[in-house]
């Protein structure tokens, strides 16, 4: 598997944290829709995500378009773990908070 970009890892991390559809991924990552949706498509094509469309009747009943819900596959979870470890090795302290000095 090829190395995942930091933006792709951010999308996977958002999904791992419970985000389920595109606009929420955008909100969780701060990335633009023109970045997020191609990443979601690529991850699904590569077998790291699965997606399903919600019932259109339900969505229209709520006055909005149907949402496409994404979930990580086992391969996606493994890819996120590997990529996270690689980035932590490059940037020691990634994901840790610093304590203020007194």
BALOBA-1460 file (C-alpha; in Angstrom, 3 decimals):
// residues 102
<rec num="1" residu="x" x="0.000" y="0.000" z="0.000"/>
<rec num="2" residu="x" x="1.238" y="3.457" z="-0.798"/>
<rec num="3" residu="x" x="1.859" y="6.022" z="1.919"/>
<rec num="4" residu="x" x="-1.197" y="8.076" z="2.842"/>
<rec num="5" residu="x" x="-1.017" y="11.867" z="2.837"/>
<rec num="6" residu="x" x="-1.664" y="13.760" z="6.036"/>
<rec num="7" residu="x" x="-4.969" y="15.025" z="4.587"/>
<rec num="8" residu="x" x="-6.046" y="11.450" z="3.849"/>
<rec num="9" residu="x" x="-5.069" y="10.406" z="7.361"/>
<rec num="10" residu="x" x="-7.130" y="13.327" z="8.692"/>
<rec num="11" residu="x" x="-10.191" y="12.074" z="6.812"/>
<rec num="12" residu="x" x="-9.677" y="8.518" z="8.068"/>
<rec num="13" residu="x" x="-9.193" y="9.800" z="11.615"/>
<rec num="14" residu="x" x="-12.447" y="11.762" z="11.430"/>
<rec num="15" residu="x" x="-14.262" y="8.605" z="10.335"/>
<rec num="16" residu="x" x="-12.577" y="6.586" z="13.088"/>
<rec num="17" residu="x" x="-13.835" y="9.202" z="15.562"/>
<rec num="18" residu="x" x="-17.432" y="8.597" z="14.511"/>
<rec num="19" residu="x" x="-17.984" y="11.083" z="11.697"/>
<rec num="20" residu="x" x="-20.203" y="9.432" z="9.109"/>
<rec num="21" residu="x" x="-20.874" y="11.686" z="6.110"/>
<rec num="22" residu="x" x="-19.089" y="14.215" z="3.915"/>
<rec num="23" residu="x" x="-20.147" y="17.536" z="5.432"/>
<rec num="24" residu="x" x="-19.256" y="16.275" z="8.893"/>
<rec num="25" residu="x" x="-15.820" y="15.198" z="7.607"/>
<rec num="26" residu="x" x="-15.373" y="18.719" z="6.245"/>
<rec num="27" residu="x" x="-16.325" y="20.206" z="9.616"/>
<rec num="28" residu="x" x="-14.155" y="17.786" z="11.599"/>
<rec num="29" residu="x" x="-11.032" y="18.235" z="9.477"/>
<rec num="30" residu="x" x="-11.328" y="21.840" z="8.321"/>
<rec num="31" residu="x" x="-10.560" y="20.649" z="4.787"/>
<rec num="32" residu="x" x="-12.382" y="21.967" z="1.718"/>
<rec num="33" residu="x" x="-15.068" y="19.903" z="0.005"/>
<rec num="34" residu="x" x="-12.889" y="19.799" z="-3.122"/>
<rec num="35" residu="x" x="-10.306" y="17.969" z="-1.028"/>
<rec num="36" residu="x" x="-12.569" y="15.739" z="1.080"/>
<rec num="37" residu="x" x="-14.821" y="14.236" z="-1.582"/>
<rec num="38" residu="x" x="-12.014" y="13.072" z="-3.894"/>
<rec num="39" residu="x" x="-10.286" y="11.518" z="-0.855"/>
<rec num="40" residu="x" x="-13.492" y="9.710" z="0.155"/>
<rec num="41" residu="x" x="-13.916" y="8.403" z="-3.412"/>
<rec num="42" residu="x" x="-10.302" y="7.230" z="-3.585"/>
<rec num="43" residu="x" x="-10.488" y="5.532" z="-0.172"/>
<rec num="44" residu="x" x="-13.660" y="3.722" z="-1.193"/>
<rec num="45" residu="x" x="-12.146" y="2.684" z="-4.535"/>
<rec num="46" residu="x" x="-9.097" y="1.340" z="-2.684"/>
<rec num="47" residu="x" x="-11.258" y="-0.701" z="-0.278"/>
<rec num="48" residu="x" x="-10.506" y="1.361" z="2.825"/>
<rec num="49" residu="x" x="-14.101" y="2.631" z="3.115"/>
<rec num="50" residu="x" x="-17.591" y="1.390" z="2.358"/>
<rec num="51" residu="x" x="-20.538" y="3.688" z="1.793"/>
<rec num="52" residu="x" x="-24.311" y="3.534" z="1.700"/>
<rec num="53" residu="x" x="-26.942" y="6.100" z="0.838"/>
<rec num="54" residu="x" x="-29.605" y="6.861" z="3.386"/>
<rec num="55" residu="x" x="-33.262" y="6.509" z="2.466"/>
<rec num="56" residu="x" x="-34.238" y="9.430" z="0.226"/>
<rec num="57" residu="x" x="-37.748" y="9.574" z="1.660"/>
<rec num="58" residu="x" x="-36.422" y="10.063" z="5.165"/>
<rec num="59" residu="x" x="-33.961" y="12.730" z="4.049"/>
<rec num="60" residu="x" x="-36.578" y="14.626" z="2.051"/>
<rec num="61" residu="x" x="-38.923" y="14.370" z="5.015"/>
<rec num="62" residu="x" x="-36.272" y="16.267" z="6.972"/>
<rec num="63" residu="x" x="-35.990" y="18.843" z="4.174"/>
<rec num="64" residu="x" x="-32.524" y="17.916" z="2.936"/>
<rec num="65" residu="x" x="-30.852" y="15.767" z="0.302"/>
<rec num="66" residu="x" x="-29.956" y="12.162" z="1.089"/>
<rec num="67" residu="x" x="-26.602" y="11.659" z="2.807"/>
<rec num="68" residu="x" x="-23.963" y="9.168" z="1.809"/>
<rec num="69" residu="x" x="-22.693" y="7.448" z="4.951"/>
<rec num="70" residu="x" x="-19.124" y="6.146" z="5.108"/>
<rec num="71" residu="x" x="-17.564" y="3.551" z="7.359"/>
<rec num="72" residu="x" x="-14.042" y="2.269" z="7.537"/>
<rec num="73" residu="x" x="-13.279" y="-1.284" z="6.507"/>
<rec num="74" residu="x" x="-10.773" y="-3.478" z="8.324"/>
<rec num="75" residu="x" x="-8.239" y="-2.492" z="5.682"/>
<rec num="76" residu="x" x="-9.023" y="1.177" z="6.384"/>
<rec num="77" residu="x" x="-8.492" y="0.715" z="10.106"/>
<rec num="78" residu="x" x="-5.168" y="-1.041" z="9.463"/>
<rec num="79" residu="x" x="-4.091" y="1.683" z="7.016"/>
<rec num="80" residu="x" x="-4.918" y="4.399" z="9.561"/>
<rec num="81" residu="x" x="-2.950" y="2.639" z="12.289"/>
<rec num="82" residu="x" x="0.076" y="2.201" z="10.014"/>
<rec num="83" residu="x" x="-0.021" y="5.773" z="8.688"/>
<rec num="84" residu="x" x="-0.483" y="7.206" z="12.186"/>
<rec num="85" residu="x" x="2.550" y="5.263" z="13.411"/>
<rec num="86" residu="x" x="4.602" y="6.488" z="10.452"/>
<rec num="87" residu="x" x="3.687" y="10.125" z="11.072"/>
<rec num="88" residu="x" x="4.324" y="9.803" z="14.818"/>
<rec num="89" residu="x" x="7.792" y="8.424" z="13.997"/>
<rec num="90" residu="x" x="8.473" y="11.445" z="11.783"/>
<rec num="91" residu="x" x="7.154" y="13.938" z="14.331"/>
<rec num="92" residu="x" x="7.833" y="12.753" z="17.879"/>
<rec num="93" residu="x" x="5.156" y="14.000" z="20.203"/>
<rec num="94" residu="x" x="2.428" y="14.043" z="17.556"/>
<rec num="95" residu="x" x="-0.883" y="13.581" z="19.293"/>
<rec num="96" residu="x" x="0.454" y="14.469" z="22.738"/>
<rec num="97" residu="x" x="-0.356" y="17.654" z="24.526"/>
<rec num="98" residu="x" x="2.302" y="19.832" z="26.068"/>
<rec num="99" residu="x" x="2.072" y="20.973" z="29.632"/>
<rec num="100" residu="x" x="2.539" y="24.640" z="30.298"/>
<rec num="101" residu="x" x="5.687" y="25.486" z="32.185"/>
<rec num="102" residu="x" x="5.202" y="27.166" z="35.534"/>
